């Protein structure tokens, strides 16, 4: 193909990115038109043609006229085509440059009286090269009024329409610099998004980012070949003569990567499961075309070349339908895909129509495709970032549900044990107090008022405990009516004061236990961290202290103050707080 056609590629920060890309495009497109007006004529080349015979026919009016300022397509079959570009007055005798835009994948020969110069994107022998176009520096010996004869050499690739400009040297340099800045910025945006996606794919181990990186990288390669950016200024001489094959492979791979990316990005398994199979088939088919195109077997290469464009059109329609269906069924990411990809689809449709002679005045569509690629890369990157944040939010939400007690919303036993273990293992040794709380006569409350009243009492108690503790303290529901609190960097006397406040706070909730005047209270046992302690040993000592608090009248705090093991035959000595929960 002469022009690589692909149909698969489409807050303040958002507006900044969009404005940047649009501004670069407008600036890159805001180039001066040719100062010298031109007339043009052409005909299909024939065997035996010479420069003199073609120019004689031109002067006799036997060639087909066209406007060089508009896009015109010239046949490039077995013989090629002759094109005459005739400068019109006022003539400029200064340094001039003839440019052909968009650049042709085939070669163009400039035929003069004394020599012939060949222009081609992958020609590295010429000292002068246009960027994003073919350029020929008009010799100073050629009169300003003399017609310029070009021959579009035969090429097996599809002929694309081109336009011509004859500019002064200064104007050419100005336009060339503008295009270089514009194209470099677009490619930089695309490659930056690719690098970001690769980093996230490795970090998050999410293949969606890898498919996105492959998709954008292939599109950048397509544009790099189509605009000649890979040849000049990047000087990739290794691709000389391989552009059609590499470009066709990049087109097919871009569709394959786009299919795989879109399937995961838009969550088709959830929103459009019936469309998964054809999209996977499209990705596999495009990969097969790449293998056939690279095989070197003539029959397979011809079949691949024949099937490429029909599969591109089918694939574009399929991806568009899948994205619309997924968006309609609630896929947030499908909207990002549509916003980023649809403009490229429209641009591709317009440039494809140009091949058949439509929109000859819209020469900027080719560079618009480059800007559209940068725009799509940014939009899809924002969509990936949004997807990652939503997945992180969902993961955090599930984690909260898994770590918290469904009734009281404090930590459950597993989560409390895990976090307490981390706290005990972190940093240098420091005083840590564990409080074991057990509600007094809770079974009586359930028996007299029912389990719903008991649940409400647990919720109120949990809220009271959370309000009394520091934000950094750990609080969890250890069992039915049992709670455990872990106080970091807390001395024994401080732990006693905290536990006393908790006793009073629960008692002042004034939750009745029976039909009399008895109110719900809590008994608390305290254990201080010792060398070699783990969560179980701390809980065991605090539980024994709490048990003794209950034996000695409930609604009070006991501190485990003896180093005797919990399971020792002799009960360890316990320190009793003098202030009870119902003290005034």
C-alpha positions, 0 to 999 in steps of 0.5 A: 500500500502506498499509504498505510490505512488503518481503520482500528485506531481511534478536570483541568488536566484533561482540558490542558492535554486536549488544548496542547494537542489541538494547539500543536496541530493548529500550529503545525497546520498554520503554514504558509501556502506556496507563494508561486502559483502553479499550473499542472498537467499529467498523463500516463507514461508510455514506452519511448517517452522523453523529456522533450516529447512530454514537454512538447505535448504539454505545450500543445495542451495534450496533457490532462490539467489539474490544480497542484494546490489540490490533492491529485492522484496519479496512476502508478501501474507498470509505466508510471505517470508524467507530471508537469508543474509550471510556475505562473507569474509573478516569477521568483528567481530566488532559491526555491524548493518544490515539495510533494505532500503527503510524501509518496511511498514510491519514488519520484524522479525529477527530470531536467536537461542535464540530470535526473534526481530521485526523491524517495522517503527511504533515500539516504544518499541525497544531502537534502530531505524534506520532513513529512514531505518530498522536497527538491531544491530547484537549481539556480540555473533553471529559469523561474518560468521553466516547467518542472517535469516529474515522473511518478515511477511504477509501484505495486503499492496503492497510489495516494493523492498528493499536492505540490508547492513551490516555495522560497528557501526561507519559507520552506525552512520555516514550514519544515521546522514547524512540522518537525516540532509538531510531529515530534510533539505528537510522537513524544506524547504517544511514546510517553504513554507507551512507556507509562503503560509498560511500567504499569503493566509490569507493576500491576501485572495487568495485561490490559496495559501491555495490549494498550502499549502494543496498540499505540506503539504500532500506530506510532510506527504506522505514522512514522513510516507514512510521514517519513519521520522514521527515515528523516529525521530519525535516519532508520536506514534499516527500514529502507526498502522494507516500509510496505511490508513493515507498515502492513504488518504494523497495521495488522498488529495494531488491529490485533492489539486494539481488539485485545485491549478493547475487550479487557478495557471495555469489560466485554465479558461483563457488558457484551459477552457475545461479542468476545468470540468475534473480536478474539477471532479478529485478533487471531486473524490479523496475527495470521495475516502478519505471519503470512505477509512475512513468510516470503511465499508469494501466494501467502503474501498476495492472499494477505495483501488481498485480505488486509483491507476487508478485514480492516473494515470488518474489524473497525465496524466490529470494534465500534459496535462492541464499544457502543454496546458496552457503553450503552450497558454501563461500561465507563471505559467504553466511553473513553475508547469511543472518545479516543478512537472514533476521531481516528476512525473518521479521519481514516474514512476521510483519507480513504475517500481521498484516494478515490478523489474526494475532499481534494482540498483537505490535505491536512487530513494526513497530519490530523491523523498524527495529531489524532494518534496523540489525542487518542493516546492521552484519552486512553491513558486517562481511561486506563488511569480511571480504570486503575483507580476504580479497581483500586477503590473496589479492592479497598472496599472489598478489603474493608468488608473483609477486615471489618465486623459486619455488625459493629464496623470495627475490625474482625478477629482475623484483621485485628490479629494481623494488624496487631502482629505487625504492630508488635513486630515493627520498630524498636521495643516500646510499651504496648497495652492490650485491653480485653473487654467483655460486656457484663450480663450480656446474655440477660440482655438478649434473654429479656429484650431479644437479640435485636436489642443485643445487636443494637447494644453492641453497635452502641458500645462499639461506637462509644469505644471508638470515640474514646480511643485514639485514631491510631489505636486498634479496636476489634470484635474478638467474639460475641460480646468481647472486644480487644483494643491495642494501645501503642506506646502506652504505659501501664498507668496510661492504659489503666486510665484509658480502660477506666474511661471505657468502663465509665463510657459504656456504663453511661450509655444506660442500656438496661439489661433487665426490667429492673435498674441494672445497666449494661457494663463492661469488665476489662483486663489489661496485659502489657507487652513483654519480651517474646510476646505475640498476639496470643500470649498478650490476649491470654494474659489480658483475658485472665485479667478480665476474668478476675475482674468479673470474679471481683464484681464486674464493671471494673479494670484489672491489670495483669501485673505478674510474670507468672504464665497464664496457665500456671497452677498458681493464679498470678497476682493482679492489680485492681483499679480503685475506680470502677465504671459506675463511680461518680 
